[in-house]
Amino acid sequence: MKSMVAGEVSYEEAINPIRRAVAELYKLTRTRKKSCEYDGYELHCSVACSSPQPDYQLSEEGLRYHKERGRKPIDVLLMLAFQLGYSSAKTDADKEIDFYQRAISLADDKLTLKKV
């Protein structure tokens, strides 16, 4: 296995081993459907600012956009899994940061009150 240093590994480099493993472990056949209905979660705003939401990416227009860039539907699904995993972790981190910021603010308020 290789070590991943932030910013030094492209998405394609990171996801290609997973793509190869899926191809090795599964016999996938592409259906003729031109789109896929999505009823899952939205991407975190930090991801969505540079990438459309999953429902668009899996729409006919979104899949056509990806196809024009050489991406197969399986690539889109793997990318969405990656983006949703990041979104979930980012949401959890934001909640934790918010908790500590509120705790620091409360502690700071108490210190300010004692000085008066």
C-alpha positions, 0 to 999 in steps of 0.5 A: 500500500502507498501513503497518501499525502494531502494534495499530492494524489489526484482523485483518479490515482486514489480511486483507480485501485478501487476500480480495479478491485471492483472489476476483479471481484465483480462481473458488472454489466451496464444496463441501457438506462440513461439515468438513475433516480437518486434518493440519498443524501446531499454532498457537504457544501465544501464538496458541492461548491466544486461538484454537482449534487448526486441527483444531477450527476446520475441524471441523463444530462449528468451522465452525458457530461461525465461520458464526454470526459471519459468517465463511465457510470461506475466511475461516477458511482465510485466518485459519489461514494468517495464524495459522500464519505468525505461529506459525512466526515466533514459534517462530523468534524464541523459538529465537533468544531462547533462544540469546542467553539461553544465550549471555549466561548462559554469559558471565555464568557465566565472568565470575562464575568469574573474580571468585572 
